[in-house]
Amino acid sequence: MKYFFVGGFGLLVIILFSKVIVALELVNLDTFSTNAELKLSAVNATNEKKLKIIGKQTYEVFCSSCHGMNGEGNNGKAHNHTKRIAEKTVLDIIQNGSNNFKSIYPSGMPAGLVNDTDAKELAKYVANSLKGKKPKSWMVCATCHDESGEGISYVAPNIKEYSDELVATVLKNGKKGVIGTMPDFFWEKLSEMQIKALATYIRSIQK
């Protein structure tokens, strides 16, 4: 009987130890909480590859039903995540304004800051990830979105790529656009680490 308890205890220790090793290997964490919630504070740049793996799994569960397994938006039914923003979306926002993401960009984007000709040039430039010849009217956009297009905190979002802040804000606030409306029902279902991983994965599929 004594050997049974000793053997059983030893097996339990081995199982628990193996689970610890798997958890540490998954995200290379220094510590993790009692409920196995992986701590964002322990995730750093060396975990980029592992974040992509976790982000891909999270995307497939929570995002793919609308945006497609490849992230291309199900033939226009949802936003195409392989592009930061579509040309028609940029044009619509310039012409009609936008008031998404109130919690972090309270001022919103006013309509009609440039004329229609400039708006079309800007839409093409922004949709192409700010590559190519920069339109003269870009200075109007740079005032809020920064010359780099990477946004200014509490003023305007990153329109060049999917920053962690942008993805978190969309999940928290939802988003209304020319395609339709994305609800905000995912925010409380995801941990901070999953949101960071999701942003990392979406950046990796951006063309």
N, C-alpha and C positions, 0 to 999 in steps of 0.2 A: 504494500500500500504506500509505504514511504517513497519507493522508487517511482510509483505512479505520479504522486504529487510533485516530486522533484522534476521528473521528465516533463510533466505537463507545464510546470512553471517555466522550464527552460524553453519549451516550444513557444509559449506565449511571449517570452522576452525576444526570441528570434523574430517572430511575426511583427511585433511592435517596432523592433529595430529596423526591419526591412521597410516598414511603412515610412519611418523617419527618413531613411536614405532616399526613397522614391520622391518624397516631398521636397527634399533638399536638391535633388538632381533636377526636378521639374523646373524650378525657377531659380536655383542656386541662392537660396535665401539664407540669411544669418539666423533668423528665428521665424517661427510661425505660431499662430495663436492656438488656443486649446481646441477650437472647433475647426482646425485645419484651414482657416481663412488666410490666404497668402497675403503678406503685408506689402503694400505698395512701396513703403519706405526702403525695403530691402532689394527692390528691383532697380537695376542700373543698366548702363549701356551695354554691358557684356552679355546681357540676357536678351538682346534684340531678337535673335533667332527663336528663342523659346517663347518670347512674347508673341511673335508671329504665329507660332503653332497654337497657342492658347487663343489668340485673337481669331484665327481661322475657325477654330471649333466653336467659339462664341458666335461668330458671324453666321455659320451654318445653322445654328440653332435658332437665333433670334432675328436674323436679318434676311436670310436667303429666300424666305417665302415671298417677300415683296421684291427684293433687289436681285434675286437670282443667285444661284450657286457661284457663278463667275463674277458677280457684282455689277453686271452691265445693265441692270434695271428692268429686266423682263420686257424687252422691246418697247421701252418708253413708258411703261406703266408705273415705274418708280425711278428715283434718281440713280444715275449711272455712277458708281463709285470708282470706276477706272478713270474718270475725269473729275477734276475738282468741281467744275461747274459748267453747265451747258451754255452755249451761246444764247439760246432763246431765253434762258433763265436770267442771264446777266442783263439782256436787253429789257426784259420785263421789269426787273428791279430798278434799273435806271429810269425807265419811263414812269413806273407806278409807285416806286418807293417800296420799302419793306420795314416791317416792325417785328421781326422774329427776334428771339433771344433777349427778351426784355430784362431778364435777371442779370445779364452781364453786359449787354449793350443797350442801355435804357433809352438812348436818344433815337435809335432806329436810323433808317436811311431815307432822307427826303426824296421826293420825286422831282424829275425835270432839272437836274443840275447842269445838264449839257443838252445841246440841240440833237435832233434825230440823227443827223449825219455823224456827229461825234459819238453818239451812243452806239451806233452800229460798229464803228471802228473799235471802240472800247470793248464791246461785247466779244468781238472776234479775238482781240488781244488777250483778254482775261481768260476766255475759254481755252486758249492755247497755252495756258500756264505762264503767261507773261513772257512768252518767247517771241522773237521777231522784232520788227520795228515798233518802237514805243510811240503811240499817238500823242500829239501835243496836249490833248485834253486829259492825259493821264495825271497831270498835276492836280486836277480836281479830285481824283480818286485817292491820290497819295496823301492828301491832307488828312484823311481819316484812316486809310488802310496802310499807310506808310509807303515809302518809295519802293520798298522790297515787295509790297503786296502781302506781307505776312501779318498785317493787322496791328492795332494798338489796343492794349488792354483797356477794357471798359469804354472804348470808343467805337471800334469796328473790327469785324472778324478777319481772319486769315483767308484771303481769296486765292492764294497760290497753292496751298496744300492743306491736307486734313491734319490740323494740329490737335494735340490732346484736348486742349481747351475747347476747340470747335466741336469735336465729336461729343464731348461731355455735355456741352450746351444744347446741342441738337437732341440728345437723349433726354435731357431734363425738361426742355421747353417745347419739344416738338418743332414742326416747321411747316409753314404754308408757302406754297410756291405755284409756279405756272402749271406744274404737273398735277398737283393735288396737295393733300395735307398728310403729314406724318404725325401720328399721335405721340404723346409723351409717356406711354405706359411702360417703357423698359427701364426707366431710371432706377427704381427701387429694386429691380430684379437682379441688377448687376453690381458686383463689388468694384471698388476703385481699381483694383488690379485688372479686372476683366475689361473695364472701360479703357484703360491705358493700352491693354493688349489689343482691343478692338481697333483703336486709333492706329496703332502700329501696323496691324494687318492691312487696314484700308489704305494707308500710305504706301504699303508695299505693292498693291495692285494698281496704284495710280500710274497711268501712262504719260 
